[in-house]
Amino acid sequence: AYLSALGSGDCAAGRTFAEPTFRRGNGDLCGAVRVSAIEVDWDPARSADERVYATTLTTSGSDDGSITAGTTTWFFDLRRQPDGTWRLAGGGSGP
């Protein structure tokens, strides 16, 4: 759901799926990067309480220049919460 929100630019909706640690500078790209295409590798690195998904994003670059226009690999780290739900905890260009 976060990736759909990222693609549409609906940052408020996207952040409802995140822990407080998931913010700009720690995985959250919404509002800083315009994304035109998203591909997800649905075979994540996994442990009992963590999943790390690799994505290929096509972007127009970031507002601060840290992500160049074109395609980039971005990882999203999801962690299982005490109530059993999964929330975004972090992310970046390296696992």
Salt bridges, closest charged atoms under 4 A:
ASP28 OD2 - ARG15 NE 2.44
ASP49 OD1 - ARG80 NE 3.02
GLU50 OE2 - ARG79 NE 3.23
ASP63 OD1 - ARG24 NH2 2.40
ASP77 OD2 - ARG79 NH2 2.82
